[in-house]
Amino acid sequence: QVHLVESGGGSVEAGGSLTLSCVIYGSPDRSACFAWFRQNPGKEREGVAGLYSRRSTYYPDSVKGRFTISANDVKDKIFLQMNSVEPDDTGMYYCAIVACTTYASLVQWVRSPKDGAWGPGTQVTVSS
């Protein structure tokens, strides 16, 4: 069983940058996929970045070119670099992990997360 804890959230002005971190405790599946999601009150959780096999990434159009997901060598830390942030990037950000074996399954999970292990979240607020 794994346990995830996010950090690095805070308040930032539009156009600024922020880096979120996620520590993974336990022994994740060796074929795990990692992702970051965000959610605002009354809205569905939205995937913003996914990572498969350390190098294959997926981003929705809303953040493509601005956000970057990465992991350390042992894959017990996941990062989300957020550049050129916009007020619409405001939300509670969660890191998550799920067993997956293909890039296609990563994309499907980021678009429609139905399972996985999640952290408690870290709040990001972008002011205009």
C-alpha positions in Angstrom: 0.0 0.0 0.0 1.3 3.5 -0.9 0.8 6.8 0.8 1.2 10.1 -1.0 1.8 13.6 0.4 1.8 16.8 -1.7 3.6 20.1 -0.9 4.5 23.3 -2.6 1.1 24.9 -3.1 0.5 28.6 -2.3 -0.5 31.9 -3.8 1.1 33.2 -7.0 0.4 36.0 -9.4 -0.7 35.3 -13.0 2.3 34.7 -15.2 4.4 33.4 -12.3 5.7 29.9 -11.6 5.2 27.3 -8.9 6.6 23.8 -8.3 4.6 21.1 -6.6 6.2 18.1 -5.1 4.7 14.7 -4.1 6.5 12.1 -1.9 5.4 8.5 -2.3 5.7 6.3 0.7 5.5 2.5 0.4 6.3 0.3 -2.6 4.4 1.4 -5.7 3.8 -1.0 -8.5 6.8 -1.2 -10.8 4.6 -0.5 -13.8 2.9 2.5 -12.1 1.7 5.6 -13.8 1.8 9.0 -12.1 -0.3 12.0 -12.5 -1.4 15.4 -11.2 -5.0 16.4 -11.0 -6.8 19.5 -9.8 -10.3 20.2 -8.5 -12.4 23.2 -7.5 -15.5 23.1 -5.4 -18.5 21.9 -7.3 -16.4 20.8 -10.3 -15.1 17.4 -11.4 -11.5 16.5 -10.8 -9.4 17.4 -13.9 -6.2 15.7 -14.9 -3.4 18.2 -15.8 -0.3 15.9 -16.3 0.5 12.2 -16.6 3.7 10.3 -16.6 4.3 6.8 -17.9 7.6 4.9 -17.8 9.5 8.0 -16.6 9.7 9.7 -20.0 6.3 9.5 -21.7 4.1 12.4 -20.7 0.5 13.5 -21.4 -0.9 17.0 -20.9 -4.4 18.3 -21.8 -4.4 21.3 -24.1 -5.3 23.6 -21.2 -1.8 23.3 -19.7 0.3 21.9 -22.6 3.5 24.0 -22.9 3.1 25.4 -19.4 3.2 22.4 -17.0 5.8 19.7 -16.8 5.6 16.5 -14.8 8.7 14.6 -13.8 9.9 12.0 -11.3 13.2 11.3 -9.6 15.2 8.2 -10.5 13.7 5.9 -7.9 10.2 7.3 -8.6 9.4 8.1 -5.0 9.0 11.8 -5.7 6.9 13.3 -8.4 7.0 17.0 -9.4 4.8 19.4 -11.3 6.5 22.5 -12.7 3.9 25.1 -13.4 4.9 28.1 -15.5 3.0 31.0 -16.9 0.2 30.3 -14.5 -3.3 31.7 -15.1 -6.2 32.3 -12.7 -8.0 29.2 -14.2 -5.1 27.1 -12.8 -6.4 27.8 -9.3 -7.5 24.7 -7.5 -6.6 21.9 -5.1 -3.9 19.9 -6.7 -3.5 16.1 -6.0 -0.8 13.7 -7.0 -1.9 10.1 -7.7 -0.5 6.8 -8.7 -2.1 3.8 -10.5 -1.0 0.6 -11.9 -0.9 0.8 -15.7 1.1 -0.8 -18.5 0.6 1.3 -21.6 0.7 4.9 -22.6 -2.9 4.7 -23.8 -4.0 3.6 -20.3 -2.2 6.6 -18.8 -4.1 9.0 -21.1 -7.4 7.3 -20.3 -6.8 7.5 -16.6 -5.8 11.2 -16.7 -8.9 12.0 -18.7 -11.2 10.0 -16.5 -9.7 8.9 -13.2 -11.7 6.1 -11.7 -9.1 4.5 -9.4 -5.6 4.9 -8.0 -4.1 6.1 -4.7 -4.3 9.8 -4.0 -2.7 12.4 -1.7 -4.7 14.8 0.5 -3.9 17.7 -1.9 -2.2 21.1 -1.9 -4.0 24.4 -2.7 -2.8 26.6 -5.5 -4.3 30.1 -5.9 -3.5 32.3 -8.9 -4.4 35.9 -8.7 -4.9 38.1 -11.7 
